[in-house]
Amino acid sequence: MNDPHHTKHYLDLAARSAMRGFGHVEPNPMVGAVIVKDHQILGIGHHTKFGHLHAEREALANCKANGHDPRGATLYCTLEPCSHFGKQPPCTQAVIEAGITRVVIARKDPAEVSKGGVEILRDAGIEVELTDISPNATHLSDPFIHRLKTGQPWIIAKWAQTLDGHIATRTGQSQWISNPRCRKRVHRLRAKVDAIMVGVGTALADDPMLSARDCPGVRKVAKRIVLDTHAKLDLRSKLVQSADQIPTIICTAEPAKFVQTPCSVIETPIRDRHLDMSFVLTQLAREHDITTMLVEAGPRVLGSLIEHDLINEAIVHLAPGIMGDERAQGVATGRDVPKLIDMRRFELIRTKQIENDIELHYRNHAT
């Protein structure tokens, strides 16, 4: 059962199961677990919702429902089983009581309150293996661990661009570069994240609602965030007018304009002529409990985030069109890059063809 191929297969399966919890479990991490004995899968589970059973207990319950005895089996888990009493009892206790003899873990839990599961399991005579053989399982908990370490949300930047790297015409027209199926995928992502951020330029140009539309199941209503350094947002905009229904947060250096509106305001200091993004992100996590945030912004905001290395993932919809206009808007602006070494580099982790468009999914492993 120590075969690396099998280990990767079962951890990949646990990771795929865990992804079902995206949008339901935050601020907890997504976690998946698989119970295997003699190459037979006895049970699969994932953390389904914040406050509900953790993945290990879900897998054990599934094992029992399938009529199997987990005694002597191996548990494959994307994150170290928790060791404390919280909204649920410790998973280490359930694993020990079930008679599991071996546990394979993709990542240790760094949280002070819940870490230490490996030592408890080993003290109980259970063989424990830590492995990074499954990148899917290892990186699944990145948003959770990122917030623990930095105190800031996990940033997913999304944009649609032409083959020559433009996200809008010289007049700012961007609707629509990508095809309808790509846009539908974006709305499904909106239905899972804690918040959606735009710059005031996008808010003024598009007057968006930033809601998830035409989704079969909206897991959460994302908070809406507008970066508005000098309070330019129109009080008659859809974002302001609907703020009593959908939480809307204005980050600005001039907050007085929004005092009498239903919007929440984060008074933000200016750094290098722009809002201090590190301050904004820290406040969003601390005061508004945001773990995952989708950024659908223009080149100035994207440039600022790239400058300070704050983008963790990027989802790019590459459309088969060329503008050929030197004044058309590029993906990001505002940076000085005299040498290629000064570029921000991302790792391509997934591609998907959507009709004639290509979805490119990147990860910044430096953050």
N, C-alpha and C positions, 0 to 999 in steps of 0.2 A: 504493500500500500504506500511505500515511500517513493514510488515512481514519479519523477518530476512532471511527466505528461499528464498523469491523473491528477496530481496536485493542482496544476494550472487549470485543468478542465473544471474541477469542482469549485475552485475559487472564482473562476470566471462565471460559473453558474450562480454562485452566491452573490456576485456583484450585479448580475442582470436582475436577480430577484430583488436586490436592495433598491435598484433604481425605481421600482414601483412606488417607493415612498417619497420620491422627490416632490416637494410641494406640500406634503402632509406632516413630515417629521420635524422640520426646522423649529427651533434652533438645535435640536438633536441631530446627530449625523445619520446619514443613510447607512444601514447595516444589513447584511444578508448572511444567512447560514445554511449549510447543507450537511446532513448526517448520512454517512456512508459506511456500509459494512460488507466486506467480501465483494466489492465492486458493485454493490446494489445501493441505489439511493433510497434511504428509508424515509427521509423527511426534508422539506425545504421551508424556510421561513424568512421573513424580513420584518424590520420595524415598520409597521403599517401607518402609525399615526402618533403624534406627540402625546405622551402619557399612556399609550397602550403598551402591550407586551413587546419586549425586545426580541430581536431576531432569533436568538438562541432558544428562548422559550416558545416562540412561534414554531420553530423547526421541530422541537420536541413534541409539541402538541400535534403537529402534522404527522409526525412519526407514529404517535399513538393512534391518531385517526385512521392511519393507513394499516393499522393492525400489526405494527412492528415493535420489537423491543430494542431500544437503543443501547442496551448493555453490551460493552465490548466494541462499540462502533467508534468511528472517527468523526469529529465535528470540524468542518471547514468554515471559518468565519472571517469576514472582511476586516473586523476590528476586534481588538482584545475584549473578551467578555468583562462586563462591569463587575465591580466588587463591592458596591455600596447599595444601601437602601435609599431609593429616591421615590419617584412615582411608581416604580416597580421594584420588587426585591432583586437582589444581586443575581446575575446570570451564572456566576461561578457556582453558586449554591445549587442551582438547577442542574448544571452540567455534572457536578460531583454526585448528586443524588440519583441521576439517571444512569450512572455506571459507564459514562463515556470514558474510554481509556486513552484516547489521543485527541489533541486539539491542534489544528493548523491555523495560524493567524497571519493575515496579510499585513497588519499594522498594529503597533501598540497604541494604547489610548493615553494621550499626554495630559488629560484633564486630571487635576489634583484630586477631585472628589471621586472619580471612578477608576483611576488607574490601579495597577497592582494585581490584576487578575491572573497574569502569568504565574506569579509567585504563589498565589493561593492554589492554583491548579496543580502546580508542581509539588507543593507541600502535601497535597492530597494523593500523590502518587500517579498523577496523570502526565503522560508524555506531552510536551508542548513544543511545537516547531514554529518559528517565525520565518517567513519567507516573502520575498518580493517578486516571486516568479510570475505573478499575475498583475501587470500594471493596472488593469481595470479595477481589481480589488484594492490594490495599494492606494491608488489616487482617489478612490470613491469618497473618502472622508476628508479630502483636501479643504472644502469650504468650511467644515467644522473646525479643523485644526488651524486653518488660516485665521479664523476669527479668534480662537484661543490665543494664538501667538502674537497677533498684530492688533487685536481689538477692532478690526475693520471687516466689512463685508467682503464676500467673494464677488469679484466683478467679472461679468460676462459682457463683452462688447459685441454688438451686432451691427453689421452694415451690409448694404448691397452695393456692388461696384461693377463698372464696365471693365472690359478687358484692358483698357488703358488706365485703369486705376482711378476713375472718377465716381463720386457718389451723388453728384448733382450737376446741373448745368451752371453756366456763369450767372444765371438769374436766380439760382437756388431751386429750380424744379428737380424733384427727385422721385415723384410718383408717376409711373412706377418703373424702376430699373429691373427689379426681380419679377418673376412670374407669380401668378396667384397661389400656386402650391407652396412656393417658398414662403410667401407672406402668411399662409395658413400655419406653417410650422412655427413661425415667429409667434403667432397668437397662442399656440399651444404652450410655448415656453413662457409667455407672459402669464399664463394661467397657473404657473408653478413657482415662480420666483416671489420673493418678499417685496420687491420694489422695482420700479422702472424709472430710469433717470434720463432727462433730456436737458439740453441747454436752452436758454431763452430764445436763441435764434431759431431753433427748431419749433419751439412753442409758438412763436410769432408767425412763422412762415406757414405752418400746417394747422394750427389751432386744434391739436389732437386731443382725444379723450384718454389715450394710453390704456385702453381696456382690452381684455381678451375677448375677441368676437368669434362667433361660429365655432366654439369649442364644445365638444360633447360633455365635458366635465371640467368645470373650473375649480381647481383645488383650493385656490385662495385668490382674493382680490388684492392685487399688488398695490402697494402705496405708490403714489406718483411724486417724483422729485424733480424740481426745476432749479437749475443753476442760473441765477439771475443777479449778477454782480451789482448792477445799478438800478434795480427795480423797474425794468422795462416792460414786464409782463402786463398785458391789458387786464384790468379787473373784470372786463366783460368776457374774457376768454372762457372756453369750456372747462378748462382745468380749475379756474377759480370758482366759476358758477356751480360746479358740481362737487366742490370740496367738502360740502356737508354730507355727501353720500359716499364719496371715495376719498380716503385720507390723502391729502395733498400737502407736500412739504416744500417750502420755498427757501432756498439757501441764498442769502443776499447780504451785502455789506450795508444796505440801506433798508432796514426792516419796517420803517414807519408806514409805508404805503399799504402794507398787508395786515396791519394790526386789527382793523375792523372786519376782516374777511374770515371765513371759516378755515382758512389755511393755517397750518402750523408753520412757524418760521424758525430757521436756524440763522442767527446773526453770525456772519462768517468774516473773519479777517481776510484782507487781501495780501497775497504773496506774489511778488513779481508781476504785478498788474492784473493778476487773476485771483479768483477765490482760492483759498488754501484748501486743496482737495483732501489732504491728509486729515485736516481738522473736520471737514465735512463728513468723511467716511467714518471717522471715530465717533462723531456725534450720532450718525445714523445707526450705528451698531449699538451704542450705549443708551441713547434716549428713545430710539424707535425700534429696537430689537430686530434689526435687519441683518440677515445672514447671507442671502444671495440677492444680487441686484443685476438687472439687465440694463445696459446703457445703449440707448438708441439716439445717438447725438451726432452733431456735425463735426467738421474738421478741427475747430478750436478746442472743443471739449475732449475729443479723442486725442488730439495732440498733447493737451495738458496731462491726461492720464498716462499717455505713453512716456512723456518726459519724466514723470515721477515713478514710472514702472509700476503702475497700479492696476493694470489689466491682467487678470488671471487666465481668462479664456477669451477667445475671439471666434465668432461664428460669422463667416463671410459668404454671402451669396454672389457668386461670380456669374454675371450675365453676358451672353454672347454678343455684345455690342461695343462699338468704339465711337467715342465722341470726337477725338482729334482736335479738341479745343483747348488751347493752353490756358485759357481763363476759366475753364470748368473747374469745379471744386474737387480737390483731392481728398483722400481719406483723412489725413491729419496735417495740421499746420502748426506753426509756432515754435518749431525746434530748429536749432542750428546743428547740422550734421556735416562737418567738413571731411570726415573720414568714414569709410564703410564700417569700421569697427564700432562706430557710435550708433549704428542701427540697433533697434530692439528686435531681437530674434525670437521667434516662436517655433514650437515643434508641432508639425502636422500630425494629428492623431486619428483623423477620420475624414473620409470624403464620401459624398453621395451625389449621384446625378439625379436631378429633379427636372424632368423634361430636358430642355436645352440649357438650363442653369446647372451650376455645380455648387454644392454646399461644402465649404472647407471649414473644418473644425480644428482650431489650434489651441495649444496649452502653453502657458508660460511657466516652465518648471523652475524658473529663477525666483518666483515669488512664493 
